[in-house]
Amino acid sequence: MSNQSRINKFIALCGVCSRRAAEKLVAEGKITLNGRLLTGDDLSTIVTHDTDIVTLNGQRLTPATEKRYILLNKPRLCVTTVTDPHNRTTVIEILRRKAYSSPPLTTRIYPIGRLDFDTEGVLLLTDDGDLTHRLAHPRYEVKKVYQALIDGIFTPADGARIAEGVELEDGHIGKAQAKLLRKDGSGSIVELSLHEGHKHEVKQLLAGCGYQTLSLSRVEFAGITCEGLKPSEWRDLTTAEVKSLRKLVL
Protein backbone atom coordinates (compact mmCIF):
# COMPACT_ATOMS: atom_id res chain seq x y z
CA MET A 1 0.00 0.00 0.00
CA SER A 2 1.28 3.46 -0.90
CA ASN A 3 2.11 5.74 2.01
CA GLN A 4 0.13 8.58 0.44
CA SER A 5 -3.44 8.83 -0.86
CA ARG A 6 -6.00 11.41 -1.86
CA ILE A 7 -8.28 12.27 1.04
CA ASN A 8 -11.26 10.30 -0.32
CA LYS A 9 -9.19 7.15 -0.87
CA PHE A 10 -7.61 7.50 2.58
CA ILE A 11 -11.05 7.61 4.21
CA ALA A 12 -12.09 4.55 2.19
CA LEU A 13 -8.95 2.69 3.30
CA CYS A 14 -10.01 3.33 6.88
CA GLY A 15 -13.20 1.36 6.19
CA VAL A 16 -15.52 4.30 6.76
CA CYS A 17 -17.29 4.30 3.40
CA SER A 18 -16.73 4.34 -0.35
CA ARG A 19 -14.63 7.04 -2.04
CA ARG A 20 -17.72 8.78 -3.37
CA ALA A 21 -19.32 8.85 0.07
CA ALA A 22 -16.01 10.07 1.50
CA GLU A 23 -16.11 13.07 -0.83
CA LYS A 24 -19.53 13.90 0.59
CA LEU A 25 -18.17 13.74 4.15
CA VAL A 26 -15.44 16.20 3.19
CA ALA A 27 -17.90 18.55 1.47
CA GLU A 28 -20.16 18.45 4.54
CA GLY A 29 -17.32 19.65 6.77
CA LYS A 30 -17.02 16.46 8.83
CA ILE A 31 -13.34 15.78 8.11
CA THR A 32 -10.28 17.52 9.53
CA LEU A 33 -6.65 17.13 8.48
CA ASN A 34 -4.06 18.03 11.10
CA GLY A 35 -6.65 20.13 12.89
CA ARG A 36 -7.85 21.99 9.78
CA LEU A 37 -11.48 21.54 8.74
CA LEU A 38 -11.65 20.41 5.11
CA THR A 39 -14.26 21.59 2.60
CA GLY A 40 -15.39 20.66 -0.88
CA ASP A 41 -12.41 22.60 -2.24
CA ASP A 42 -10.00 20.14 -0.59
CA LEU A 43 -10.98 16.93 -2.40
CA SER A 44 -7.59 16.71 -4.13
CA THR A 45 -5.72 16.94 -0.80
CA ILE A 46 -3.01 14.28 -0.36
CA VAL A 47 -2.71 12.50 3.00
CA THR A 48 0.55 10.99 4.25
CA HIS A 49 -0.57 7.93 6.20
CA ASP A 50 2.23 7.84 8.79
CA THR A 51 2.29 11.47 9.83
CA ASP A 52 -0.98 13.22 8.98
CA ILE A 53 -3.90 13.12 11.41
CA VAL A 54 -7.35 12.78 9.85
CA THR A 55 -10.51 12.83 11.96
CA LEU A 56 -14.20 12.22 11.31
CA ASN A 57 -16.44 14.04 13.76
CA GLY A 58 -13.45 14.29 16.10
CA GLN A 59 -12.47 10.60 15.91
CA ARG A 60 -9.09 9.78 14.35
CA LEU A 61 -9.12 7.57 11.26
CA THR A 62 -6.43 5.00 10.57
CA PRO A 63 -6.21 2.60 7.61
CA ALA A 64 -7.10 -0.97 8.54
CA THR A 65 -4.15 -3.35 8.20
CA GLU A 66 -6.40 -6.39 7.70
CA LYS A 67 -9.72 -6.06 5.93
CA ARG A 68 -12.86 -7.98 6.83
CA TYR A 69 -15.14 -9.44 4.15
CA ILE A 70 -18.44 -10.93 5.29
CA LEU A 71 -21.29 -12.80 3.62
CA LEU A 72 -24.68 -12.49 5.35
CA ASN A 73 -27.85 -14.34 4.43
CA LYS A 74 -30.00 -11.28 5.07
CA PRO A 75 -33.42 -12.11 6.51
CA ARG A 76 -36.62 -10.29 5.63
CA LEU A 77 -37.78 -7.32 7.71
CA CYS A 78 -34.41 -5.76 8.47
CA VAL A 79 -32.73 -2.71 6.95
CA THR A 80 -29.45 -2.68 5.05
CA THR A 81 -27.96 0.19 7.04
CA VAL A 82 -25.65 0.66 10.00
CA THR A 83 -28.28 2.50 12.05
CA ASP A 84 -31.99 3.17 11.62
CA PRO A 85 -33.93 6.20 12.95
CA HIS A 86 -37.12 4.12 13.14
CA ASN A 87 -35.51 1.53 15.44
CA ARG A 88 -35.90 -1.30 12.94
CA THR A 89 -33.42 -4.17 13.07
CA THR A 90 -30.29 -3.47 11.01
CA VAL A 91 -27.95 -5.93 9.33
CA ILE A 92 -25.15 -4.79 11.66
CA GLU A 93 -27.24 -5.75 14.70
CA ILE A 94 -27.75 -9.19 13.18
CA LEU A 95 -24.01 -9.62 12.66
CA ARG A 96 -23.31 -8.75 16.29
CA ARG A 97 -25.81 -11.26 17.68
CA LYS A 98 -23.76 -14.37 17.01
CA ALA A 99 -20.51 -15.14 15.23
CA TYR A 100 -21.37 -18.69 14.11
CA SER A 101 -18.19 -20.04 12.48
CA SER A 102 -16.52 -16.63 12.25
CA PRO A 103 -14.73 -14.43 14.81
CA PRO A 104 -16.90 -11.80 16.54
CA LEU A 105 -17.45 -8.54 14.69
CA THR A 106 -15.07 -5.94 16.10
CA THR A 107 -14.41 -3.60 13.15
CA ARG A 108 -16.69 -1.04 11.50
CA ILE A 109 -18.07 -2.58 8.34
CA TYR A 110 -20.60 -1.40 5.79
CA PRO A 111 -22.93 -3.10 3.30
CA ILE A 112 -21.98 -3.31 -0.37
CA GLY A 113 -25.16 -1.98 -1.93
CA ARG A 114 -28.59 -2.52 -0.42
CA LEU A 115 -31.46 -4.96 -0.24
CA ASP A 116 -35.01 -3.82 0.47
CA PHE A 117 -36.51 -4.19 3.94
CA ASP A 118 -38.61 -7.15 2.79
CA THR A 119 -35.96 -8.76 0.55
CA GLU A 120 -33.71 -11.55 1.76
CA GLY A 121 -30.56 -13.25 0.52
CA VAL A 122 -26.96 -12.53 -0.38
CA LEU A 123 -25.47 -9.40 1.18
CA LEU A 124 -21.76 -8.62 1.36
CA LEU A 125 -20.29 -6.30 3.98
CA THR A 126 -16.73 -5.05 4.40
CA ASP A 127 -14.45 -2.36 5.77
CA ASP A 128 -12.70 -2.21 2.37
CA GLY A 129 -14.09 1.06 1.05
CA ASP A 130 -12.26 0.85 -2.27
CA LEU A 131 -13.68 -2.59 -3.10
CA THR A 132 -17.14 -1.43 -1.99
CA HIS A 133 -16.95 1.48 -4.42
CA ARG A 134 -15.93 -0.73 -7.33
CA LEU A 135 -18.45 -3.51 -6.73
CA ALA A 136 -21.27 -0.97 -6.46
CA HIS A 137 -20.22 1.03 -9.54
CA PRO A 138 -22.29 0.39 -12.72
CA ARG A 139 -19.19 0.41 -14.96
CA TYR A 140 -18.09 -2.98 -13.64
CA GLU A 141 -21.48 -4.60 -14.37
CA VAL A 142 -21.38 -6.92 -11.37
CA LYS A 143 -23.95 -9.68 -11.85
CA LYS A 144 -26.84 -10.01 -9.40
CA VAL A 145 -29.38 -12.84 -9.52
CA TYR A 146 -32.80 -12.71 -7.88
CA GLN A 147 -35.71 -15.08 -7.47
CA ALA A 148 -39.18 -13.60 -7.15
CA LEU A 149 -42.59 -15.06 -6.35
CA ILE A 150 -45.21 -13.20 -8.41
CA ASP A 151 -48.99 -13.27 -8.57
CA GLY A 152 -49.42 -14.72 -12.07
CA ILE A 153 -47.97 -17.00 -14.72
CA PHE A 154 -44.80 -15.53 -16.23
CA THR A 155 -44.58 -15.90 -20.02
CA PRO A 156 -41.76 -15.80 -22.61
CA ALA A 157 -43.24 -12.51 -23.83
CA ASP A 158 -42.74 -11.05 -20.35
CA GLY A 159 -39.11 -12.17 -20.42
CA ALA A 160 -38.60 -10.53 -23.81
CA ARG A 161 -40.13 -7.27 -22.57
CA ILE A 162 -37.86 -7.14 -19.51
CA ALA A 163 -34.82 -7.93 -21.67
CA GLU A 164 -35.75 -5.06 -24.01
CA GLY A 165 -36.12 -2.63 -21.13
CA VAL A 166 -38.71 -1.19 -18.76
CA GLU A 167 -38.76 2.46 -17.69
CA LEU A 168 -38.15 2.84 -13.96
CA GLU A 169 -39.48 5.48 -11.58
CA ASP A 170 -36.17 7.36 -11.70
CA GLY A 171 -36.28 7.61 -15.50
CA HIS A 172 -33.66 4.94 -16.18
CA ILE A 173 -34.41 1.98 -18.42
CA GLY A 174 -34.03 -1.19 -16.43
CA LYS A 175 -33.13 -4.46 -18.14
CA ALA A 176 -32.64 -8.05 -17.02
CA GLN A 177 -32.56 -11.61 -18.26
CA ALA A 178 -35.73 -13.11 -16.80
CA LYS A 179 -37.08 -16.64 -17.01
CA LEU A 180 -39.76 -18.79 -15.43
CA LEU A 181 -38.30 -21.31 -13.02
CA ARG A 182 -41.57 -22.97 -12.09
CA LYS A 183 -45.23 -22.34 -11.50
CA ASP A 184 -46.42 -22.02 -7.91
CA GLY A 185 -50.18 -22.49 -7.79
CA SER A 186 -51.62 -19.43 -9.50
CA GLY A 187 -48.25 -17.69 -9.26
CA SER A 188 -44.71 -18.13 -10.60
CA ILE A 189 -41.14 -18.28 -9.39
CA VAL A 190 -39.10 -16.07 -11.72
CA GLU A 191 -35.32 -15.71 -11.90
CA LEU A 192 -33.88 -12.35 -12.96
CA SER A 193 -30.20 -11.63 -13.70
CA LEU A 194 -29.12 -8.01 -13.95
CA HIS A 195 -26.04 -5.82 -13.71
CA GLU A 196 -27.40 -2.62 -12.17
CA GLY A 197 -29.11 -1.87 -8.90
CA HIS A 198 -31.66 0.93 -9.09
CA LYS A 199 -34.05 1.27 -6.18
CA HIS A 200 -36.73 -1.46 -6.22
CA GLU A 201 -35.57 -2.35 -9.74
CA VAL A 202 -36.61 -6.01 -9.76
CA LYS A 203 -40.07 -5.19 -8.40
CA GLN A 204 -40.45 -2.42 -10.98
CA LEU A 205 -39.39 -4.68 -13.86
CA LEU A 206 -42.03 -7.23 -12.87
CA ALA A 207 -44.63 -4.51 -12.27
CA GLY A 208 -43.95 -3.29 -15.81
CA CYS A 209 -45.32 -6.64 -16.98
CA GLY A 210 -48.36 -6.37 -14.71
CA TYR A 211 -47.15 -8.53 -11.83
CA GLN A 212 -46.99 -7.92 -8.09
CA THR A 213 -43.91 -9.26 -6.32
CA LEU A 214 -45.03 -11.31 -3.33
CA SER A 215 -41.55 -12.22 -2.08
CA LEU A 216 -38.01 -11.57 -3.29
CA SER A 217 -34.61 -13.09 -2.63
CA ARG A 218 -31.15 -12.30 -3.99
CA VAL A 219 -29.57 -15.70 -4.61
CA GLU A 220 -26.25 -14.55 -6.07
CA PHE A 221 -24.00 -11.49 -6.02
CA ALA A 222 -20.78 -11.45 -8.06
CA GLY A 223 -20.81 -15.24 -8.21
CA ILE A 224 -21.25 -15.67 -4.43
CA THR A 225 -24.27 -17.48 -2.97
CA CYS A 226 -25.61 -18.16 0.53
CA GLU A 227 -25.34 -21.91 0.19
CA GLY A 228 -25.08 -23.47 3.64
CA LEU A 229 -26.28 -20.35 5.47
CA LYS A 230 -29.72 -20.03 7.03
CA PRO A 231 -31.37 -16.57 7.17
CA SER A 232 -29.45 -14.33 9.66
CA GLU A 233 -26.36 -16.56 9.54
CA TRP A 234 -23.07 -15.23 8.22
CA ARG A 235 -19.45 -16.11 7.60
CA ASP A 236 -16.21 -14.52 6.47
CA LEU A 237 -15.44 -14.85 2.78
CA THR A 238 -12.64 -17.21 1.83
CA THR A 239 -9.38 -15.91 0.40
CA ALA A 240 -10.40 -17.34 -2.97
CA GLU A 241 -13.74 -15.51 -2.87
CA VAL A 242 -12.08 -12.18 -2.07
CA LYS A 243 -9.60 -12.68 -4.91
CA SER A 244 -12.51 -13.45 -7.24
CA LEU A 245 -14.28 -10.23 -6.25
CA ARG A 246 -11.16 -8.16 -6.85
CA LYS A 247 -10.58 -9.80 -10.21
CA LEU A 248 -14.08 -8.78 -11.31
CA VAL A 249 -13.38 -5.08 -10.75
CA LEU A 250 -9.72 -4.67 -11.68
C-alpha positions in Angstrom: 0.0 0.0 0.0 1.3 3.5 -0.9 2.1 5.7 2.0 0.1 8.6 0.4 -3.4 8.8 -0.9 -6.0 11.4 -1.9 -8.3 12.3 1.0 -11.3 10.3 -0.3 -9.2 7.1 -0.9 -7.6 7.5 2.6 -11.1 7.6 4.2 -12.1 4.5 2.2 -9.0 2.7 3.3 -10.0 3.3 6.9 -13.2 1.4 6.2 -15.5 4.3 6.8 -17.3 4.3 3.4 -16.7 4.3 -0.4 -14.6 7.0 -2.0 -17.7 8.8 -3.4 -19.3 8.8 0.1 -16.0 10.1 1.5 -16.1 13.1 -0.8 -19.5 13.9 0.6 -18.2 13.7 4.1 -15.4 16.2 3.2 -17.9 18.5 1.5 -20.2 18.5 4.5 -17.3 19.6 6.8 -17.0 16.5 8.8 -13.3 15.8 8.1 -10.3 17.5 9.5 -6.6 17.1 8.5 -4.1 18.0 11.1 -6.7 20.1 12.9 -7.9 22.0 9.8 -11.5 21.5 8.7 -11.6 20.4 5.1 -14.3 21.6 2.6 -15.4 20.7 -0.9 -12.4 22.6 -2.2 -10.0 20.1 -0.6 -11.0 16.9 -2.4 -7.6 16.7 -4.1 -5.7 16.9 -0.8 -3.0 14.3 -0.4 -2.7 12.5 3.0 0.6 11.0 4.3 -0.6 7.9 6.2 2.2 7.8 8.8 2.3 11.5 9.8 -1.0 13.2 9.0 -3.9 13.1 11.4 -7.4 12.8 9.9 -10.5 12.8 12.0 -14.2 12.2 11.3 -16.4 14.0 13.8 -13.4 14.3 16.1 -12.5 10.6 15.9 -9.1 9.8 14.3 -9.1 7.6 11.3 -6.4 5.0 10.6 -6.2 2.6 7.6 -7.1 -1.0 8.5 -4.2 -3.4 8.2 -6.4 -6.4 7.7 -9.7 -6.1 5.9 -12.9 -8.0 6.8 -15.1 -9.4 4.1 -18.4 -10.9 5.3 -21.3 -12.8 3.6 -24.7 -12.5 5.4 -27.9 -14.3 4.4 -30.0 -11.3 5.1 -33.4 -12.1 6.5 -36.6 -10.3 5.6 -37.8 -7.3 7.7 -34.4 -5.8 8.5 -32.7 -2.7 7.0 -29.4 -2.7 5.0 -28.0 0.2 7.0 -25.6 0.7 10.0 -28.3 2.5 12.1 -32.0 3.2 11.6 -33.9 6.2 12.9 -37.1 4.1 13.1 -35.5 1.5 15.4 -35.9 -1.3 12.9 -33.4 -4.2 13.1 -30.3 -3.5 11.0 -28.0 -5.9 9.3 -25.2 -4.8 11.7 -27.2 -5.7 14.7 -27.8 -9.2 13.2 -24.0 -9.6 12.7 -23.3 -8.7 16.3 -25.8 -11.3 17.7 -23.8 -14.4 17.0 -20.5 -15.1 15.2 -21.4 -18.7 14.1 -18.2 -20.0 12.5 -16.5 -16.6 12.2 -14.7 -14.4 14.8 -16.9 -11.8 16.5 -17.4 -8.5 14.7 -15.1 -5.9 16.1 -14.4 -3.6 13.1 -16.7 -1.0 11.5 -18.1 -2.6 8.3 -20.6 -1.4 5.8 -22.9 -3.1 3.3 -22.0 -3.3 -0.4 -25.2 -2.0 -1.9 -28.6 -2.5 -0.4 -31.5 -5.0 -0.2 -35.0 -3.8 0.5 -36.5 -4.2 3.9 -38.6 -7.2 2.8 -36.0 -8.8 0.5 -33.7 -11.6 1.8 -30.6 -13.2 0.5 -27.0 -12.5 -0.4 -25.5 -9.4 1.2 -21.8 -8.6 1.4 -20.3 -6.3 4.0 -16.7 -5.1 4.4 -14.4 -2.4 5.8 -12.7 -2.2 2.4 -14.1 1.1 1.0 -12.3 0.9 -2.3 -13.7 -2.6 -3.1 -17.1 -1.4 -2.0 -17.0 1.5 -4.4 -15.9 -0.7 -7.3 -18.4 -3.5 -6.7 -21.3 -1.0 -6.5 -20.2 1.0 -9.5 -22.3 0.4 -12.7 -19.2 0.4 -15.0 -18.1 -3.0 -13.6 -21.5 -4.6 -14.4 -21.4 -6.9 -11.4 -24.0 -9.7 -11.9 -26.8 -10.0 -9.4 -29.4 -12.8 -9.5 -32.8 -12.7 -7.9 -35.7 -15.1 -7.5 -39.2 -13.6 -7.2 -42.6 -15.1 -6.4 -45.2 -13.2 -8.4 -49.0 -13.3 -8.6 -49.4 -14.7 -12.1 -48.0 -17.0 -14.7 -44.8 -15.5 -16.2 -44.6 -15.9 -20.0 -41.8 -15.8 -22.6 -43.2 -12.5 -23.8 -42.7 -11.1 -20.4 -39.1 -12.2 -20.4 -38.6 -10.5 -23.8 -40.1 -7.3 -22.6 -37.9 -7.1 -19.5 -34.8 -7.9 -21.7 -35.7 -5.1 -24.0 -36.1 -2.6 -21.1 -38.7 -1.2 -18.8 -38.8 2.5 -17.7 -38.2 2.8 -14.0 -39.5 5.5 -11.6 -36.2 7.4 -11.7 -36.3 7.6 -15.5 -33.7 4.9 -16.2 -34.4 2.0 -18.4 -34.0 -1.2 -16.4 -33.1 -4.5 -18.1 -32.6 -8.0 -17.0 -32.6 -11.6 -18.3 -35.7 -13.1 -16.8 -37.1 -16.6 -17.0 -39.8 -18.8 -15.4 -38.3 -21.3 -13.0 -41.6 -23.0 -12.1 -45.2 -22.3 -11.5 -46.4 -22.0 -7.9 -50.2 -22.5 -7.8 -51.6 -19.4 -9.5 -48.2 -17.7 -9.3 -44.7 -18.1 -10.6 -41.1 -18.3 -9.4 -39.1 -16.1 -11.7 -35.3 -15.7 -11.9 -33.9 -12.4 -13.0 -30.2 -11.6 -13.7 -29.1 -8.0 -14.0 -26.0 -5.8 -13.7 -27.4 -2.6 -12.2 -29.1 -1.9 -8.9 -31.7 0.9 -9.1 -34.0 1.3 -6.2 -36.7 -1.5 -6.2 -35.6 -2.4 -9.7 -36.6 -6.0 -9.8 -40.1 -5.2 -8.4 -40.4 -2.4 -11.0 -39.4 -4.7 -13.9 -42.0 -7.2 -12.9 -44.6 -4.5 -12.3 -43.9 -3.3 -15.8 -45.3 -6.6 -17.0 -48.4 -6.4 -14.7 -47.2 -8.5 -11.8 -47.0 -7.9 -8.1 -43.9 -9.3 -6.3 -45.0 -11.3 -3.3 -41.5 -12.2 -2.1 -38.0 -11.6 -3.3 -34.6 -13.1 -2.6 -31.2 -12.3 -4.0 -29.6 -15.7 -4.6 -26.3 -14.6 -6.1 -24.0 -11.5 -6.0 -20.8 -11.4 -8.1 -20.8 -15.2 -8.2 -21.2 -15.7 -4.4 -24.3 -17.5 -3.0 -25.6 -18.2 0.5 -25.3 -21.9 0.2 -25.1 -23.5 3.6 -26.3 -20.3 5.5 -29.7 -20.0 7.0 -31.4 -16.6 7.2 -29.5 -14.3 9.7 -26.4 -16.6 9.5 -23.1 -15.2 8.2 -19.4 -16.1 7.6 -16.2 -14.5 6.5 -15.4 -14.9 2.8 -12.6 -17.2 1.8 -9.4 -15.9 0.4 -10.4 -17.3 -3.0 -13.7 -15.5 -2.9 -12.1 -12.2 -2.1 -9.6 -12.7 -4.9 -12.5 -13.4 -7.2 -14.3 -10.2 -6.3 -11.2 -8.2 -6.8 -10.6 -9.8 -10.2 -14.1 -8.8 -11.3 -13.4 -5.1 -10.8 -9.7 -4.7 -11.7 
